[in-house]
């Protein structure tokens, strides 16, 4: 073998190794970009009357924004989507409260595509306690017992379109995470 042939083979080998490392680095960088914007929604139950009103809050504990796709309650195979028709949420709350819904009950209507930023906590269903006095603490306890009957499935995506689903099932508040 001549020295020219050996140098040519070494040059091709070095070039192939450099190409392989570049491809691998690109794949790892892409994974890192996806991880850097992964949302993680939690349902935060707050029952103490303080600066926040008692109720159920949605909180994004991930590092990227969560894009809400649906909030569904599954009742014996029948799915009720709260985002497409917010009246369904009000009717379901009426059923849960045995048509004795508190006058200070509030809920947030979200549109499909609503974004919840990283670290943001938004109220979803809460009791407006601005005028609530200490003698009405029993109302908060009843509100808590009643809302614990509500089970939800929240479907959301990252900004890259990766789908996630969080299910909040009662009465034991079992949390199941399903990555799809």
DRENDO-1510 file (C-alpha; in Angstrom, 1 decimal, always signed):
<recs>
REC; n; res; u; v; w
REC; 1; UNK; +0.0; +0.0; +0.0 .
REC; 2; UNK; +1.2; +3.4; -0.8 .
REC; 3; UNK; +1.2; +6.2; +1.6 .
REC; 4; UNK; -1.4; +8.1; -0.5 .
REC; 5; UNK; -3.9; +5.3; -0.1 .
REC; 6; UNK; -3.4; +5.1; +3.6 .
REC; 7; UNK; -3.8; +8.8; +4.0 .
REC; 8; UNK; -7.0; +8.6; +1.9 .
REC; 9; UNK; -8.5; +5.8; +4.0 .
REC; 10; UNK; -7.6; +7.7; +7.2 .
REC; 11; UNK; -9.3; +10.8; +5.8 .
REC; 12; UNK; -12.5; +8.9; +5.0 .
REC; 13; UNK; -12.5; +7.3; +8.4 .
REC; 14; UNK; -12.0; +10.6; +10.2 .
REC; 15; UNK; -14.7; +12.2; +8.1 .
REC; 16; UNK; -17.2; +9.3; +8.8 .
REC; 17; UNK; -16.5; +9.6; +12.5 .
REC; 18; UNK; -17.0; +13.3; +12.5 .
REC; 19; UNK; -20.3; +12.9; +10.6 .
REC; 20; UNK; -21.5; +10.2; +13.0 .
REC; 21; UNK; -20.7; +12.4; +16.0 .
REC; 22; UNK; -22.5; +15.4; +14.5 .
REC; 23; UNK; -25.6; +13.3; +13.8 .
REC; 24; UNK; -25.6; +11.9; +17.4 .
REC; 25; UNK; -25.1; +15.4; +18.8 .
REC; 26; UNK; -28.0; +16.7; +16.8 .
REC; 27; UNK; -30.3; +14.0; +18.1 .
REC; 28; UNK; -29.2; +14.7; +21.7 .
REC; 29; UNK; -29.7; +18.4; +21.2 .
REC; 30; UNK; -33.2; +17.8; +19.9 .
REC; 31; UNK; -34.1; +15.6; +22.9 .
REC; 32; UNK; -32.8; +18.4; +25.2 .
REC; 33; UNK; -35.0; +21.0; +23.4 .
REC; 34; UNK; -38.1; +18.8; +23.9 .
REC; 35; UNK; -37.2; +18.2; +27.6 .
REC; 36; UNK; -36.7; +21.9; +28.2 .
REC; 37; UNK; -40.3; +22.7; +27.4 .
REC; 38; UNK; -42.1; +19.7; +28.9 .
REC; 39; UNK; -45.2; +20.7; +30.9 .
REC; 40; UNK; -46.5; +18.8; +33.9 .
REC; 41; UNK; -50.0; +19.8; +35.0 .
REC; 42; UNK; -51.2; +19.1; +38.6 .
REC; 43; UNK; -54.5; +19.6; +40.2 .
REC; 44; UNK; -53.9; +21.5; +43.4 .
REC; 45; UNK; -56.5; +21.3; +46.1 .
REC; 46; UNK; -56.6; +24.3; +48.4 .
REC; 47; UNK; -59.0; +24.2; +51.3 .
REC; 48; UNK; -57.7; +26.9; +53.6 .
REC; 49; UNK; -59.2; +30.4; +53.5 .
REC; 50; UNK; -56.2; +32.7; +53.1 .
REC; 51; UNK; -55.0; +34.9; +50.3 .
REC; 52; UNK; -56.3; +32.3; +47.8 .
REC; 53; UNK; -59.9; +31.2; +47.8 .
REC; 54; UNK; -60.6; +27.5; +48.6 .
REC; 55; UNK; -61.1; +25.3; +45.6 .
REC; 56; UNK; -59.4; +23.3; +42.8 .
REC; 57; UNK; -56.5; +24.9; +41.0 .
REC; 58; UNK; -54.6; +23.8; +37.9 .
REC; 59; UNK; -50.9; +24.3; +38.3 .
REC; 60; UNK; -48.1; +23.7; +35.7 .
REC; 61; UNK; -45.1; +22.3; +37.6 .
REC; 62; UNK; -43.2; +21.6; +34.3 .
REC; 63; UNK; -40.6; +23.7; +32.6 .
REC; 64; UNK; -42.6; +24.6; +29.6 .
REC; 65; UNK; -46.1; +25.8; +28.8 .
REC; 66; UNK; -49.1; +23.4; +28.8 .
REC; 67; UNK; -51.6; +23.8; +25.9 .
REC; 68; UNK; -54.9; +22.5; +27.2 .
REC; 69; UNK; -56.7; +20.3; +24.7 .
REC; 70; UNK; -59.6; +18.9; +26.7 .
REC; 71; UNK; -61.0; +18.6; +30.2 .
REC; 72; UNK; -63.3; +15.6; +30.3 .
REC; 73; UNK; -65.4; +13.8; +32.9 .
REC; 74; UNK; -66.2; +10.2; +32.0 .
REC; 75; UNK; -69.5; +9.0; +33.4 .
REC; 76; UNK; -70.3; +5.4; +32.7 .
REC; 77; UNK; -68.7; +5.6; +29.2 .
REC; 78; UNK; -70.3; +8.9; +28.4 .
REC; 79; UNK; -67.6; +11.6; +28.0 .
REC; 80; UNK; -68.5; +15.2; +29.0 .
REC; 81; UNK; -66.1; +17.7; +27.6 .
REC; 82; UNK; -66.0; +20.9; +29.7 .
REC; 83; UNK; -64.1; +22.9; +27.1 .
REC; 84; UNK; -66.4; +22.5; +24.2 .
REC; 85; UNK; -69.5; +23.4; +26.3 .
REC; 86; UNK; -68.9; +25.1; +29.7 .
REC; 87; UNK; -72.5; +24.7; +30.5 .
REC; 88; UNK; -71.8; +21.0; +30.9 .
REC; 89; UNK; -69.4; +21.9; +33.8 .
REC; 90; UNK; -72.1; +24.0; +35.5 .
REC; 91; UNK; -74.7; +21.2; +35.1 .
REC; 92; UNK; -72.3; +18.6; +36.4 .
REC; 93; UNK; -71.5; +20.8; +39.4 .
REC; 94; UNK; -75.2; +21.2; +40.0 .
REC; 95; UNK; -75.5; +17.4; +40.0 .
REC; 96; UNK; -72.6; +17.0; +42.4 .
REC; 97; UNK; -74.1; +19.6; +44.7 .
REC; 98; UNK; -77.6; +18.0; +44.5 .
REC; 99; UNK; -78.9; +21.1; +42.7 .
REC; 100; UNK; -77.9; +23.2; +45.8 .
REC; 101; UNK; -75.0; +25.0; +44.2 .
REC; 102; UNK; -73.4; +27.7; +46.5 .
REC; 103; UNK; -74.1; +31.2; +45.3 .
REC; 104; UNK; -70.4; +32.1; +45.6 .
REC; 105; UNK; -69.2; +29.1; +43.5 .
REC; 106; UNK; -67.0; +30.2; +40.6 .
REC; 107; UNK; -65.4; +28.3; +37.8 .
REC; 108; UNK; -63.1; +29.2; +35.0 .
REC; 109; UNK; -64.1; +28.6; +31.4 .
REC; 110; UNK; -61.1; +27.6; +29.3 .
REC; 111; UNK; -60.9; +27.4; +25.5 .
REC; 112; UNK; -59.1; +24.6; +23.7 .
REC; 113; UNK; -55.6; +25.8; +23.2 .
REC; 114; UNK; -55.4; +27.8; +26.4 .
REC; 115; UNK; -51.8; +27.9; +27.6 .
REC; 116; UNK; -50.7; +27.6; +31.2 .
REC; 117; UNK; -47.2; +28.9; +31.7 .
REC; 118; UNK; -44.6; +27.1; +33.7 .
REC; 119; UNK; -45.1; +27.8; +37.4 .
REC; 120; UNK; -48.5; +29.3; +36.8 .
REC; 121; UNK; -51.5; +28.3; +39.0 .
REC; 122; UNK; -54.9; +29.2; +37.9 .
REC; 123; UNK; -58.2; +28.6; +39.8 .
REC; 124; UNK; -60.5; +26.1; +38.1 .
REC; 125; UNK; -63.4; +25.7; +40.5 .
REC; 126; UNK; -63.4; +27.8; +43.7 .
REC; 127; UNK; -65.5; +29.4; +46.3 .
REC; 128; UNK; -65.4; +33.2; +46.4 .
REC; 129; UNK; -64.7; +33.9; +50.0 .
REC; 130; UNK; -64.3; +37.6; +50.0 .
REC; 131; UNK; -67.5; +38.1; +52.0 .
REC; 132; UNK; -67.2; +34.7; +53.9 .
REC; 133; UNK; -67.0; +35.1; +57.7 .
REC; 134; UNK; -65.5; +32.6; +60.1 .
REC; 135; UNK; -69.0; +31.3; +61.0 .
REC; 136; UNK; -69.4; +30.0; +57.5 .
REC; 137; UNK; -66.3; +27.6; +57.7 .
REC; 138; UNK; -68.8; +24.7; +57.5 .
REC; 139; UNK; -69.6; +25.8; +54.0 .
REC; 140; UNK; -66.0; +25.4; +53.0 .
REC; 141; UNK; -66.0; +21.9; +54.5 .
REC; 142; UNK; -69.1; +20.9; +52.6 .
REC; 143; UNK; -67.7; +22.4; +49.5 .
REC; 144; UNK; -64.6; +20.3; +49.9 .
REC; 145; UNK; -66.5; +17.1; +50.6 .
REC; 146; UNK; -68.7; +17.7; +47.5 .
REC; 147; UNK; -65.9; +18.6; +45.1 .
REC; 148; UNK; -63.9; +15.5; +46.1 .
REC; 149; UNK; -66.6; +13.6; +44.1 .
REC; 150; UNK; -65.4; +15.3; +40.9 .
REC; 151; UNK; -63.0; +13.3; +38.8 .
REC; 152; UNK; -61.4; +14.8; +35.7 .
REC; 153; UNK; -59.1; +13.8; +32.8 .
REC; 154; UNK; -57.1; +16.7; +31.5 .
REC; 155; UNK; -55.4; +16.3; +28.1 .
REC; 156; UNK; -52.7; +18.8; +27.2 .
REC; 157; UNK; -49.7; +19.1; +24.9 .
REC; 158; UNK; -46.3; +20.7; +24.9 .
REC; 159; UNK; -45.4; +23.4; +22.4 .
REC; 160; UNK; -43.8; +20.6; +20.3 .
REC; 161; UNK; -47.2; +18.8; +20.2 .
REC; 162; UNK; -46.3; +15.9; +22.6 .
REC; 163; UNK; -49.5; +14.7; +24.2 .
REC; 164; UNK; -49.9; +14.2; +27.9 .
REC; 165; UNK; -52.9; +13.2; +30.0 .
REC; 166; UNK; -53.5; +13.6; +33.7 .
REC; 167; UNK; -56.4; +11.7; +35.3 .
REC; 168; UNK; -57.8; +12.7; +38.7 .
REC; 169; UNK; -60.0; +10.0; +40.1 .
REC; 170; UNK; -62.0; +10.1; +43.2 .
REC; 171; UNK; -62.8; +9.2; +46.0 .
REC; 172; UNK; -59.2; +8.3; +46.9 .
REC; 173; UNK; -57.7; +11.0; +44.6 .
REC; 174; UNK; -55.6; +8.5; +42.8 .
REC; 175; UNK; -53.4; +10.2; +40.3 .
REC; 176; UNK; -52.5; +8.3; +37.1 .
REC; 177; UNK; -50.1; +9.8; +34.5 .
REC; 178; UNK; -50.4; +8.5; +31.0 .
REC; 179; UNK; -47.9; +9.7; +28.4 .
REC; 180; UNK; -49.2; +9.2; +24.9 .
</recs>
